[in-house]
Amino acid sequence: MARPTNQEQRYKNTGRKLFDGKEEDMVRSKLEEAYMLDATMGEACLLAGISLSALKRYLNNNEDFRTRLEALRNNPTLKARKTVVDNLDKPDMALKYLERKAKEEFSTKQEMDVTSKGEQIVAFNYTIPEKS
């Protein structure tokens, strides 16, 4: 067995380790956990214990993981949507849902159209939605 040269020994452990030597699987898991909470990149890095530049480097080289993190950010929205739908048996929740989804029929919004010519008001239309 040949003895390593000085040059081989000198460059053997040079350069910064990925994620500062932390386990890649552990870091990925922490990042996924943070993104499921719709955390920012900075917050995700804080939770995973890595630098922002390390995350950016990693995402530039791992497009599939970047796509996964972007998808995970929708988790809170989906969870909230599921909660709303699961609670539609409650009248107040059902009405709020209809006010937003069936606006023409259930909206409480009042509309006002004003047409002007210069500084003069030419037409004024005020609409109050009818209640059934």
Order of alpha helices (4+ residues) and beta strands (2+ residues): alpha-alpha-alpha-alpha-alpha-alpha-alpha-alpha-beta-beta
